[in-house]
Amino acid sequence: MPSLSPIQIALALEAGLNIFGATFMLLLPRPILSFLSSPPSRTASDPNPTSVSPTATQLLRWLAVLVYGLTPQLLLALPASRSARDKRWIAYVTLGAGEGALIVIMLWQALVRESGEGGLTRRALLGCAAGLAPFMVWRIYVLGGRPGMLAESGPKRE
């Protein structure tokens, strides 16, 4: 079995986590959203409210499809080839830009927004931002500190 370089392991691991997470978002949106959202207020007209709207369910499924759509960049950058460095750079810059924007908006919503605005709890927003942070830190490390890693591949078979 051929060995993989650290960058190839990172690409494969992230692609696997993307597929795993997106599958759960696609198939089980209501439990995920119930876990992340604020409990709704009970009223006389609605004694058993739900915090998960059909719109939220639909949007989470759309997010899952976007994750599936971005994952091939990681998979296409995985094999050793002459163009591997360029493919990996494009994948890391593209995904890093989206993750950076998501982290900023999640932190802003968690720390600055009005209380009660939006359906996700402060804890859920901070947790989601923290979940993206390791990937962002890794991308910054590779792109800014160790760009040579993008060209690395495991030993070639003879």
Order of alpha helices (4+ residues) and beta strands (2+ residues): alpha-alpha-alpha-alpha-alpha
